[in-house]
Structure formats: structure tokens, C-alpha cells
Amino acid sequence: MNIAIVGATGNVGRKILEILEKKELKIENLYLVASSKSVGKKIKFKGIEHEIFDLESFDFSKAKITFFSAGGEISKNFAEKASKNSIVIDSSSFFRMDPDIPLIVPQVNSKELNNIKKNIIANPNCSTAQLVIALKPLHDLFVIKRIVVSTYQSVSGGGKAPMDELVEQTKLVLGGKKVVSKNFTKQIAFNAIPHIDSFSDNGYTKEELKMTNETKKILDNQIDLTATCVRLPISISHSESVNIQFKKPFSIEKVRSALDNFPGCKVIDKRSDGGYMTPLEAEGKNETFISRIREDKTIENGLNLWIVSDNLLRGAALNAVEIAETLIKNNFYGK
């Protein structure tokens, strides 16, 4: 198995490498690809140093699977070229809503891999990925009618520069010095910013619309969803407060059981001090954690959940690797 990673020096690319090191995939040749400024650098994988290849000149026919984790502009310019000779798993938003390209969370809709038309598979937004993996078993049982979700997202969702700036701003604030934001619209240290990505004409941000549109595409187009996405001064892990209205009656016991038995989910829900998951505790873990499970008495068949997951893992790198594992397990069906 020959694998390439475009954007190997970035947050998600490095996380893909970390995951592949722990997996049992037999990788014969690994190609790490990045921009020309990274050429000549070396990254260790399983104790062996691998040189960085130049994206502009890389021969994608060398790789059976190519992970793209370098942003939408790079995917726009290079993914289709790569897909002529390699199966592309793209973590950017560029292809997600293309009707000819499957948007995949393997635990939720792996059957869509039967419909690969352009040799490209899209990886969903990190907030969407952790949401739908918790929604899937509940939708199968009780049929979701409507969702109201508020996200509390870490700065790592914006990349390495925002992560570095959070540390820098925190030091400035604690030192009583003036803060000038570079990667945020306002000060992020000791603050909350209800704004992720650019605004659309209807007042929603693109991040909020991604959650709506991607959830519909992955899970069910009949589900109504409205979102508010907030950036918090947290390094890693996204949290979501989710209010669900089902079409069918449910019981808390059945909800707990369905979630705890679904691949990738884990219920941590004790109705006592500390009996729930926080972003810090989810960091570095593969599971999507569900806490604060309770009935919403203000609407018919209403349920509240608190969902937490490591966004660099579940929402990006891990999901991409699991797509690759699913393809390999099924002998690249749909190719």
C-alpha cells in the first residue's frame, strides 16, 4: 500500500501521521508532500526519516491513496489532478457539497463509497463529524425532525497560527499588555467570539451553514438544523450543546444504550459533580463523548445532549484515516 499526504507539515497532516503510526495498515511507501518551502525538511514516521516532496512536481501515480489536508485552495488546484491516478481523501471544504462526491463519516454512511464517481472523497467539517456520529443511532431509532446546535470550538480549528496566537495573547493579558488580534476578529484570550468563518447574506456564518448542509447530506436531507458557532480560548477539542426534536417518542434509557453501543461513541453521563466530559479530557482520545443527556420538556419528543470530541482527531485526521481503512477493507469498491 502506497500512501501520500499533502499538507504533511500542517496540524491535520501531522495528526494523520500519528494515527497511521498506531494503525495496522501495511504501508509500503509513504510520500510526504508540501509546498516548495518545506522541501528538504524531514519528518519521522515509525523511526524512519522521510523527506518532503514538492507538491508542484509530485507524481501522484506513486500513491494508491492520497490524503489532502492543506486547505481549500490547494485542494482546488491539485486534488482533481491527483485523482486521475490516486484515490483522494480531501479534508478541505472545497468538494463537500459537490453532488458527485461522497461526504463520508464511515460509521454513518460508508455505503456511499459505492458511488465514487470522481475518485475523490470528502471529509466533513470537524463540528459536523462529531455531531452526526452521535445523531446516527438516534435518528435510526426515533427519526430526527429538528436540531438546534450551539458549538464551542477550539482555536485549533483555524490551524497552527491561531493556536500560537492564543498562547501569545494569554501571556500579554496576564502581563497587563495590549492585545492586537491577528487571526481573530476580536481578542480570543479570556473571551468568546460568536463568529467562525465569513458571514453570508442571511446572517449565518459559513461554519454554521456547513453544519446545516453537511448534516443533511450525510444523514438525512429532511432534517432541519440551525447552528450558532462560537470560538473559545481552548487549544483542542470542540464541544456542542445539542437540542433534538424527534418524530417518535423515546426513553432516556434507550438513548443511552443506543449511543453507548454505537461505534465511536461513548456515554459519560453521571448526574453529579464532574460526571461529564470537557474539552480538555477529550483531547487525544478517538471517541465522541456524550454527556448531560436529558429530556427537553418544552417540546414534544425533545432531547438535550452535550457532545465533546478532539476536533483534530475525530473531526479531521481520524475520520480521513477511517475512510481509507474502509476503502482498503472493501478492496476499493466504487473505484
C-alpha positions in Angstrom: 0.0 0.0 0.0 1.5 3.3 -1.1 0.1 6.5 0.6 0.7 10.2 0.1 -0.1 13.0 2.5 -0.5 16.5 1.0 0.0 19.1 3.8 2.1 16.7 5.8 3.7 19.6 7.8 0.4 21.0 9.0 -1.8 20.3 12.0 -4.0 17.7 10.3 -1.3 16.2 8.2 0.9 15.5 11.3 -2.1 14.1 13.1 -2.8 11.7 10.2 0.8 10.5 10.5 0.4 10.0 14.2 -2.7 7.9 13.6 -1.1 5.9 10.8 1.7 5.0 13.1 -0.7 3.4 15.5 -2.8 1.6 12.9 -2.0 -1.8 11.4 -2.2 -0.6 7.8 0.7 -2.1 5.9 2.3 0.9 4.2 4.9 0.0 1.7 5.8 3.6 0.6 4.9 6.8 2.3 5.2 10.1 0.5 5.0 13.4 2.4 4.1 16.3 0.2 4.0 20.0 0.9 4.8 23.4 -0.6 8.3 24.2 -2.0 9.3 26.0 1.2 9.1 22.7 3.1 11.1 20.7 0.5 14.3 19.3 2.1 12.8 19.0 5.6 12.4 15.6 7.1 9.6 14.1 9.2 10.0 10.8 11.1 7.5 8.0 10.6 8.0 4.8 12.5 11.5 5.8 13.3 12.5 6.5 9.7 13.1 10.0 8.3 11.0 10.9 5.3 11.9 13.8 3.0 9.2 16.3 1.9 8.3 16.2 -1.8 7.3 19.3 -3.7 3.6 19.5 -4.4 4.1 21.2 -7.7 6.1 18.3 -9.2 4.9 15.3 -7.2 3.9 12.2 -9.3 0.6 11.1 -7.7 0.6 7.8 -9.6 3.0 6.6 -6.9 0.2 6.6 -4.3 -2.9 4.4 -4.2 -4.5 6.8 -1.6 -3.7 10.5 -1.2 -4.8 12.5 1.8 -5.3 16.2 1.2 -5.0 18.3 4.3 -3.6 21.6 3.1 -6.8 23.8 2.8 -9.4 24.5 0.1 -7.1 26.4 -2.3 -4.6 23.6 -2.6 -7.4 21.0 -3.0 -9.0 23.2 -5.7 -5.7 23.4 -7.6 -4.4 19.8 -7.1 -7.0 17.3 -5.9 -8.5 16.6 -9.3 -5.1 16.2 -10.9 -4.2 13.7 -8.1 -7.5 11.8 -8.5 -6.6 10.8 -12.1 -4.0 8.4 -10.6 -4.9 8.1 -6.9 -7.9 7.9 -4.6 -8.1 11.3 -2.9 -9.5 11.8 0.6 -9.9 15.6 1.0 -10.2 17.3 4.4 -11.0 20.8 3.0 -14.5 22.2 2.4 -13.9 22.5 -1.4 -15.7 19.3 -2.5 -18.1 18.6 0.3 -21.3 19.8 -1.3 -20.4 18.5 -4.8 -23.3 16.1 -5.6 -20.9 13.8 -7.4 -18.5 13.5 -4.5 -19.5 11.5 -1.3 -19.2 13.2 2.0 -18.3 10.4 4.4 -18.2 9.5 8.1 -17.6 5.8 7.9 -19.8 4.8 10.9 -22.7 6.8 9.5 -22.8 6.5 5.7 -20.0 4.2 4.4 -22.4 2.8 1.8 -22.0 6.0 -0.1 -18.5 4.8 -1.0 -20.2 2.6 -3.6 -20.9 5.9 -5.5 -17.4 7.2 -6.1 -17.5 8.9 -9.5 -14.5 11.3 -9.5 -12.1 9.3 -7.3 -12.5 12.0 -4.6 -14.0 11.5 -1.2 -14.7 14.5 1.0 -14.1 14.6 4.8 -16.7 16.7 6.6 -16.3 19.8 8.8 -14.9 18.8 12.2 -18.0 20.0 14.0 -20.3 18.1 11.7 -18.3 14.9 12.0 -18.7 14.6 15.8 -22.3 15.7 15.6 -23.5 13.1 13.0 -21.7 10.2 14.7 -23.9 10.9 17.8 -27.0 11.6 15.8 -26.9 8.5 13.6 -28.1 5.8 16.1 -30.8 8.2 17.5 -32.1 9.0 14.0 -32.3 5.3 13.2 -34.5 4.7 16.2 -36.6 7.8 16.7 -36.2 9.9 13.4 -34.9 13.4 13.9 -37.2 16.2 12.9 -35.2 19.3 14.1 -31.8 20.2 15.7 -30.7 23.4 17.4 -26.9 23.2 18.0 -24.5 25.7 19.6 -20.8 24.9 19.2 -17.9 25.9 21.4 -14.9 25.4 19.2 -11.2 25.4 20.0 -8.7 27.6 18.2 -7.1 24.6 16.6 -10.0 24.5 14.1 -8.3 27.5 12.5 -4.8 26.0 12.3 -1.5 26.4 13.9 -1.3 30.2 13.7 -4.5 30.7 15.8 -3.2 28.2 18.4 0.1 30.1 18.7 -1.8 33.4 19.0 -3.9 32.1 21.8 -0.8 31.4 23.8 0.7 34.8 22.9 -2.5 36.7 23.7 -2.8 34.9 27.1 0.7 35.9 28.0 0.0 39.6 27.0 -3.2 39.7 29.0 -1.6 38.2 32.1 1.2 40.7 31.7 -1.1 43.6 31.5 -0.1 44.4 28.0 -2.2 45.5 25.0 -3.6 42.7 22.7 -3.9 43.2 18.9 -5.6 40.3 17.2 -4.1 38.8 14.1 -6.1 35.7 13.3 -9.3 36.6 15.2 -11.8 39.4 14.8 -11.5 40.2 18.5 -9.3 39.2 21.4 -9.6 35.5 21.9 -7.8 35.2 25.2 -10.3 35.1 28.1 -13.1 35.7 25.7 -15.7 34.1 23.4 -16.2 35.1 19.8 -19.6 34.1 18.2 -18.1 34.2 14.7 -16.3 31.4 12.8 -15.6 31.9 9.0 -17.2 34.7 6.9 -20.8 35.9 7.1 -23.4 35.1 4.4 -26.2 37.4 3.4 -28.7 35.7 5.7 -26.6 36.5 8.8 -25.3 32.9 9.3 -21.6 32.3 9.1 -20.2 29.8 6.6 -19.3 27.5 9.5 -22.9 27.4 10.6 -24.1 26.7 7.1 -21.6 24.0 6.7 -23.1 22.2 9.7 -26.6 22.5 8.3 -25.8 21.4 4.7 -23.3 18.7 5.6 -25.6 17.1 8.2 -28.3 17.0 5.6 -26.0 15.4 3.0 -24.5 12.8 5.4 -27.5 11.9 7.5 -30.9 13.0 6.0 -31.9 15.9 3.8 -35.3 16.1 5.7 -33.7 17.1 9.0 -34.0 20.8 9.9 -30.9 22.2 11.6 -29.9 25.7 12.9 -26.5 26.4 14.3 -24.6 29.1 16.2 -20.8 28.6 16.2 -18.6 30.1 18.8 -14.8 30.2 19.1 -13.4 29.7 22.7 -9.9 30.2 24.1 -9.3 26.4 24.1 -6.4 24.7 22.3 -8.0 21.5 21.2 -11.5 19.8 21.2 -14.9 21.1 20.1 -18.0 21.0 22.3 -21.6 21.1 21.2 -24.8 21.8 23.0 -27.5 20.0 21.0 -31.2 20.1 21.3 -33.1 17.5 19.2 -36.7 17.0 18.4 -37.7 13.5 17.3 -40.7 12.4 15.4 -41.1 9.4 17.6 -41.3 9.0 21.4 -38.1 7.9 23.1 -36.8 7.0 26.6 -33.6 8.2 28.2 -32.6 4.5 28.7 -32.9 3.7 25.0 -31.0 6.9 24.1 -28.1 6.0 26.4 -28.0 2.4 25.2 -28.1 3.4 21.5 -25.2 5.9 21.9 -23.0 3.7 24.1 -23.3 0.8 21.7 -22.6 2.8 18.5 -19.0 2.7 17.1 -17.1 5.8 18.0 -19.4 7.0 20.7 -19.0 6.8 24.5 -21.5 8.0 27.1 -20.0 9.7 30.2 -23.1 11.0 32.0 -23.3 10.9 35.7 -25.7 13.4 37.2 -23.2 14.5 39.8 -20.3 17.0 40.1 -17.8 16.2 37.3 -19.9 13.4 35.8 -19.5 14.8 32.2 -16.7 15.3 29.7 -14.9 18.5 29.0 -12.7 19.5 26.0 -9.5 19.1 28.0 -10.4 15.5 28.8 -11.4 14.6 25.2 -8.0 15.8 23.9 -6.0 12.9 22.4 -9.0 10.5 22.5 -10.7 8.9 19.5 -14.2 8.7 20.9 -17.0 11.2 20.6 -18.2 11.7 24.2 -21.9 12.4 25.1 -22.9 13.8 28.4 -25.8 15.8 30.0 -28.4 13.5 28.4 -31.8 14.8 29.5 -35.3 15.3 28.2 -36.5 18.7 27.0 -40.0 19.1 28.4 -40.7 22.3 26.5 -41.2 20.4 23.2 -42.7 17.1 22.1 -40.1 14.4 21.9 -37.3 16.7 22.9 -33.8 15.8 24.0 -30.7 17.7 25.1 -27.1 16.4 24.7 -23.6 17.7 25.4 -21.1 16.4 22.8 -17.3 16.7 23.0 -14.6 15.4 20.7 -11.0 16.1 19.7 -11.5 18.0 16.5 -8.1 17.2 15.1 -8.8 13.5 15.5 -12.5 12.7 15.2 -13.3 15.7 13.0 -10.4 15.6 10.7 -7.4 13.1 10.7 -9.0 10.1 12.3 -12.1 10.3 10.1 -9.9 10.6 7.0 -7.8 7.5 8.0 -11.0 5.6 8.8 -12.3 6.4 5.3 -9.0 4.9 3.9 -9.4 1.8 6.1 -13.0 1.3 4.8 -11.8 1.5 1.2 -9.0 -1.0 1.9 -11.2 -3.4 3.8 -13.6 -3.4 0.8 -10.9 -3.7 -1.8 -11.6 -0.1 -3.1 -15.1 -0.8 -4.1 -16.5 2.1 -6.2 -13.1 2.6 -7.8 
